[in-house]
Amino acid sequence: MAQIRRMDCKVEVKSSADRFFDAFNTKAHLMPKMSTRLISDVKLLQGDWNSLGSVRMWDYASQGKSAACKEVRENVDEKNRTIIYSILEGEISNYYKTWKSTLNVTPKGEGSLAKWTIEYEKKNDHVPEPLNYCDFYAIWSKDVDAYLLNAK
């Protein structure tokens, strides 16, 4: 019987928690500029950029290959700097029945800690653990951090 699994990916960044969270919360349309090596495009398909239930199509690079996914923005907790996204379709759906990503940003020293939590269900036992997506989230976080630090 398949089961929901969970993986945490933690990344320390130099940007403040509020600024880093705001980039993911309100500036998704700028992600192709913030992370040019990973995100090639993002389109709004339903709702507005920042509303719950909004649907976006992402074109990105994963393991050196072009990929795409459609996600829905499920929940935002601004006080706790947390956003929850679910994948509706795309490359990830070829391997996983369900996929939910949660970003939580907390202050840490002069910067902050970005914690990406992936909850997923494999389609079968031959599907690998999504370690490459932890790498993806780490690179994406570092790219956004560098962009924010240079945009002061």
N, C-alpha and C positions, 0 to 999 in steps of 0.2 A: 504494500500500500504506500502510495506517495505521501510525502510529508513536507510541510512548510519548513524551510531551513532559514537560517539567519546568519549574516556575516557583517561584521563591523569593519569599517575602513577609516582610520583616523589620520588627519593631516594637520600639522601645525602650520599656521600662516601668520604673516606679520601684520596684516590689516586688522583693524579693530573688529570685534564681533559684530557690532551694529552695521558697519560699512560692508563687511563681507556678506552678511546675511541679506542686506538690502540688494546687493548685486544679483543674487539668485532670486530674491523675492519680487523685485520690481523691474529688473533690467534684462530679462531673458532675451529680448529683441536685440540686445547688444552683444550677446555671447559670441557670435562669429567674429567680432572685433576683439573681444577679451581673450579668446582661446583659438587663435587662428590655426594652430596645428591640430586641433581636434574637431572643432565645430565649424562646418562649412556653411550651414544655413539653418534657420529656424523660422517656421511659418505658423501663424496663428490660424487654426482651422475653425474654432468655435469659441464664443465668449469674448472676453477681452484679456489682455495679457496677464492681468493680475487677479482675476476673479477665480473663485473656487469653481471647479467644473470646466474651466477652460481647457481646450484641447490644442496641443501644439505638435507639429511634425518637425523632428530634428534630423538633420543630415550630419553625420559625424564620421570620424575615422576610429576604427577599433582594430588593434593588432595590424596596422598598416593597410587595412581594407576599408572601403567606403561602406557605410551602413546607414540605416534609417530606422526611426521608431516614432510611433505616435503615443503621446503620453497625455494623461489627464492630471490636472492639479487637484488633489483630493482635499488637502487640509493645510492651513497655515496657522501657526501660533506665534504671533509677533513678539509677545512677551517673552517666550522661551526660545525664540529664534529657531523655529522648527518648520519645515515644509515637507509634505508627503506627496509623492508622485506615484502614479501607477502606469505601467506600460499597457497599452491597448493592443498594439500590433507592431510588427517590424522584426528586425533581425533577432532580437532577444527572444521573441515569441516562437522562433524556430526550435528553441532548445528548452524553454521554460514555460510551464503552463500559466504560472502567475509570477509577477515581478512587481515589487513595491520598493521604492527608494525613499529613504527619509534622510534629510539633511538637518543636523542640529549643530548650531554654532554657539560656543561658549567662550567667554573671555579667558585668556591664559597669558599671564605676564604682560608684556608689551603688545602682544598680538592676540591670537585666538586659536581655538581648536575646532576644526571642522570634522564632524563625525558623520559619515555616510553609513547608514544601515540598510542593507539589502535583505529583503524577505522574498524568497523565491521557492518555487516548486519545480523540480526537474520533470521533463517529459518522460524520461526513462533513466535507468541506472547507468547508462553509458554516457550521459551528459556530464561533462566535467564541472567541478565547482567553479563559480564565476570569478576566479582570482584576477583574471584580466580586467574585469570591471572595477576592482579595487584600484588597480593601476590606473585605469581610465579616470576614476574620480580623483585620485591623487594628482595626476597631471592637470586635469581640469581645474582643480582647486588652486594649484600653484600658478597656473596661467592667469586665472582671475585675480589672484593676489598680486602678481607682478603688474598687471594692468592697473589695478587700483592704486598701488604704490607709485606708479609712474604718472598717474592722472591727478596727483595732488594739486 
